Amino acid sequence: MNWNNFIWFALPAVMLWFSAGIIVYRPQKRLADILMLCGIAVFAAFIAGFWIHIERPPMRTMGETRLWYSFFLSSVGYLAYRRWKYPWLLSFSALVASVFVFINLFKPEIHSKNLMPALQSEWFVPHVTSYILSYAMFGAATIGAFVQLRKVHRNGYSDDKIFNFIDNIVYVGFGFLILGMLMGAVWAKEAWGHYWSWDPKETWAFVTSMAYLAYIHIRLYGKYDKVALWALPIAFILLMITWIGVNYLPAAQGSVHVY
């Protein structure tokens, strides 16, 4: 299954997700579950088939990581919806996952079967997977922050249940982020002889992790709810710079993280 087949899986998945995101606000909520899961299954089928076709994990190019982001965000959004019962979680996760699908449709990338020697490591899959999982969770947390800010603006007070959701998903996402950084450091030691080199990608990853750590500390302090909530969109912008933006910086063109 090559990249030319992507559209035949992407469009059905997006239609299923959009349908689920609309129906979840109606009495037929069980149907929303079925549609969302079917969309995730269709998308996962393409990833599996594509993986087999290129004979390596599809995690090398930006387009390939966007595949995983769409898959994980839709999955995390669905699981979070099932846990906290907020319909907007399902809708927004489906919407954002679909945006990344369309980016891949309109900006396809070259997907070579070959991996450079540095990527032929047992750390490749767990390192990338851990990062993309954390990105998906931070995306859901950012959506929650905007919903909470809207409630504070309209009602003058925050919803403890939404804060509980945001806190828990940030804790888990931060755990995956740090795990990804640690695995990357071990991988770098094996590949290049040093754990950390303050490469542009590594530097922005560190800045991003500190931004989420700042949110955690503000919340543990128990005050400044608005500051904590605004910290999440700012942290997510830093995350997007780390993931996508750094690749376009002149200083990063010689980076070992730009393939």
N, C-alpha and C positions, 0 to 999 in steps of 0.2 A: 504494500500500500504506500504509494509515494505522495509527495506534497500536492500533486494535481488532484488527488482525491479529497483533499481537505474540505473543499466547499460542500461536498455531498454529506459531510458529517457536521460541519460547522453550522450551516443554515438550519437543519432540523434541531440541533441542540439549542440554538438561540431561540427558535420559535417555541420550543418546549419550555425554556426558561422564562420567556416573556409571558407565556400563557399562565405558568405557575405564579409569576409575580402579580398578575391581575386577579386570578381566581382566589388567591390566598385571602383577599379582603371580602370574599363572599362566603355564604354558608357551606359551599362544597370544598372545605379545606382539605379533605382527604384527597381530592382530585389534584390539588396543588402539590401535595407530597409526591403523588405518582408521577406527575409531569416533570417535577424538578429532578427526581431520581432518574427518570428515563433520559432527560437531557444530559445528566452527568454520565450515565452509562454509554450513551452514544458518543460523547466526547472522549471518554476513556477508551472506547473501542478504537477510535482513530489513533490515539497516542500509542496504544499497544501495537496496532498494525504498522504504524510508522516506525516504531522502535525495531520491530522485526525486519522491516524493509531496509533501514539504513545500517542495521547490524551494530548498533551502539545506542546508548541512552540518548534520547533527543533533548539534550540540555546544553548544547554547545553555543548556538547562536542566540541572539536576542529574540528572534521569532520562536525558537524552541522553548525558551524560558517563559515566553508569554503563553504558550500552550499550557504549561504547568500552572501558571498563575490563574488562568481562567478555570482550570480544573479544580485547583485547591480552593479558590475563592468561592466558587459555586458550592463546593462540598462543605467548606467551613461555614458558609452562610446558612446552608440548609441545616447542619447539625446545631448551630447556634439558635436558629429559629425553633427547632424541635426542643431545645433545652429551655429557652427563655420565652418562647411563644410570641415574639414580636413579629407581626407580618412584614414590617418594613425591612427587617433583616433579610428575609427571603427576596423581597423585591429589589433592594439595592445591590445585594450580592449578585443576583441574576443580571442586573443592568450592567454593573462594572465588569463582570466576567464577559458579557457580550461585547462590551467596548473593546476589550483586548482581542477578542475573536475577530472583530471587524478590522482592527489594526493589522492583524495577520493576513486577512483577506485582501486588503488594499495595499499592504506593503509586504509582500512575500519576500523571504530571504533565501539565500542559497544554503542548501542542507547537504553538505558533503558526507559521505560515509566514513571519511577518514578523521581520526583524532590525532592532534599533535602529540608527541611523546609525553609532555607534561600532564596531559589530560587522561592518559592511559594509566589511571591509578584507581585503587579500590576506594579512595576517598572521594572520587568524583561525584558519584550518585548521592551518597548521604550528605555531602557538603552542600550541593545545589538544592537538594530536596528540603533540607533543614531551613535554608534561607527562604525558599519560595513559600514554604509553610508559614514562616514568620511574617512574610510580606502579606499573605492572605489574611492572617489574623489581625495584623495592624490595619489593613484596609477596612475590615469589619469594625474594628475599634474606632476608627476615624469617622465612619458613618454614625456609630453610636454617639460620638462626641457632638456631632452636628445636631442630632436629634435632641440630645440633652441640653445643648445651648439654646435651642428653640424653645424647649419647655421652660428653661430659666427665664428667657426673655418674655415669654407670654404669661407665665404664672408667678414668676418671682422666686421660685424655689425649684430645686432639682429633684429628680426621681431616684430614690435610693436603689430601686431594682435595676434601672438602667446603669447606674454607676457600678453596681455589682457585676453586671455583664461586662462592662468596659474593663474594669479592673482585672477580672479573671482572664479575659482573652488577651489583655496586654501582658499579664504575668506569663502565660503560656507562650505567647509570641516572643517575648523577650528571652525566655528559656531557649527556644529554637534558634533565635538570632545568635545568642552567645555560643550555643553548641556549634552552629555553623562556623563561627569565627574560630573556635578552638580546633575544629576539624581542618579548617583551612590553614591554620598555623602549622599543624602537624604535617599536612600535605606539602606545604611550602618548605618545611625543613627537609623532607624526603626529596623534593624535586630540585630545590635551589640551595639547600644548605643552611637556610636561616628561617626562623619562625615568623619574623615580621620585618618589613623593610620600609614602612611608611610610604609605600606606593600610593598614588592618588586614590585608588579604589579602597585600599585598606584604611587610609586616613578618613575618607568619607564614611566608611562602615563604622569606624570608631566614633565619629561625631554623631552618627545616627543612633548608635547604641547608648551614648550619653544622653541624648534627647529623651529617649524612652525611659532611661533610668531616672532622669529628672522628674518625669511624670509620676513614676512610682514613688519617689521620695516626697513629692508634693502631696500625693494622696495619703501616704502614711502619716504625714504631719497633721492631716485632718482639717486643713483650712485651705482657703484660696481655690475653691472649686472651679471658678471661671478660668483662673490661670492654668489649672491642670487640664481643663477641657481644651483650651486654645493651644496647649503644648502638643496635643496629639496631631492636629493638622500640620503644625510646623514640623513635627518629627516625621510625618508622612512625606512632606515635601523633601526633606533631607534624604529620606529613604529612596524616593524616586530619583534624586540626583545621584545617589550611590549606585542604584541599579541601572539607570538609563543615561542620566545626564553626564556622568563622568567620562563616558566613552567619547564624548564630543569635545572634551577639553584638550587643548594642545599639549598640556603637560602629561596627559594620559596616553598619548600615542605610542610611547615606548614602554607602556606598562605591560607586565606579564599577564594582566587580567583582560587585555584587549586582544581578541583572537581574530 
